[in-house]
Amino acid sequence: MFEYSWMLIFVAINGLLTVGEMDTKEECMKAASQMEEVGTVGITGNFACIPAPNYIAEGSD
Protein backbone atom coordinates (compact mmCIF):
# COMPACT_ATOMS: atom_id res chain seq x y z
CA MET A 1 0.00 0.00 0.00
CA PHE A 2 1.29 3.46 -0.87
CA GLU A 3 0.79 6.75 0.90
CA TYR A 4 1.85 9.95 -0.85
CA SER A 5 3.66 12.99 0.40
CA TRP A 6 4.83 15.82 -1.86
CA MET A 7 8.41 16.86 -2.61
CA LEU A 8 9.19 20.49 -3.37
CA ILE A 9 12.07 20.48 -5.84
CA PHE A 10 14.10 23.08 -7.70
CA VAL A 11 14.60 22.14 -11.35
CA ALA A 12 17.75 23.71 -12.82
CA ILE A 13 19.67 23.12 -16.03
CA ASN A 14 22.21 20.96 -14.20
CA GLY A 15 19.75 18.80 -12.25
CA LEU A 16 17.21 18.62 -9.43
CA LEU A 17 17.54 19.84 -5.88
CA THR A 18 15.13 18.64 -3.20
CA VAL A 19 13.96 21.58 -1.12
CA GLY A 20 11.54 19.87 1.25
CA GLU A 21 8.74 17.38 1.80
CA MET A 22 5.13 18.31 2.59
CA ASP A 23 2.04 16.32 3.54
CA THR A 24 -0.37 17.81 0.99
CA LYS A 25 -0.17 19.06 -2.59
CA GLU A 26 -1.76 22.37 -1.56
CA GLU A 27 0.92 22.95 1.09
CA CYS A 28 3.62 22.16 -1.48
CA MET A 29 2.15 24.47 -4.14
CA LYS A 30 1.92 27.32 -1.61
CA ALA A 31 5.58 26.82 -0.66
CA ALA A 32 6.57 26.71 -4.35
CA SER A 33 4.82 30.02 -5.04
CA GLN A 34 6.51 31.62 -2.02
CA MET A 35 9.90 30.37 -3.25
CA GLU A 36 9.20 31.84 -6.71
CA GLU A 37 8.54 35.22 -5.07
CA VAL A 38 11.86 35.13 -3.20
CA GLY A 39 13.70 33.98 -6.32
CA THR A 40 17.16 32.58 -6.81
CA VAL A 41 20.16 34.80 -7.44
CA GLY A 42 22.29 33.75 -10.41
CA ILE A 43 20.55 30.39 -10.93
CA THR A 44 17.95 29.80 -13.61
CA GLY A 45 15.30 27.23 -12.79
CA ASN A 46 11.80 26.55 -11.54
CA PHE A 47 10.21 25.19 -8.38
CA ALA A 48 7.87 22.22 -8.77
CA CYS A 49 5.95 19.72 -6.66
CA ILE A 50 6.12 16.01 -7.35
CA PRO A 51 4.41 13.10 -5.57
CA ALA A 52 6.68 11.01 -3.38
CA PRO A 53 5.18 7.58 -2.67
CA ASN A 54 6.01 6.02 0.68
CA TYR A 55 5.56 2.29 1.09
CA ILE A 56 3.39 1.46 4.10
CA ALA A 57 3.61 -2.14 5.27
CA GLU A 58 0.27 -3.94 5.42
CA GLY A 59 -1.21 -3.96 8.88
CA SER A 60 0.79 -0.99 10.16
CA ASP A 61 -0.93 2.18 11.33
PEPE-V908683 format. One record per residue. RES is the residue in one letter. SS is DSSP state (h for helix, s for strand, l for the rest). BURIAL is I if it has 16 or more other ideal C-beta (glycine too) atoms within 10 Angstrom, else O. Layout:
RES/SS/BURIAL  RES/SS/BURIAL
//
This chain:
M/l/O  F/s/O  E/s/O  Y/s/O  S/s/O  W/s/I  M/s/I  L/s/I  I/s/I  F/s/I  V/s/O  A/s/O  I/l/O  N/l/O  G/s/O  L/s/O  L/s/O  T/s/O  V/s/I  G/s/O  E/s/O  M/s/I  D/l/O  T/l/O  K/h/O  E/h/O  E/h/O  C/h/I  M/h/I  K/h/O  A/h/I  A/h/I  S/h/O  Q/h/O  M/h/I  E/h/O  E/h/O  V/h/O  G/l/O  T/l/O  V/l/O  G/l/O  I/l/O  T/l/O  G/s/O  N/s/O  F/s/I  A/s/O  C/s/I  I/s/O  P/s/O  A/s/O  P/s/O  N/s/O  Y/s/O  I/l/O  A/l/O  E/l/O  G/l/O  S/l/O  D/l/O
//
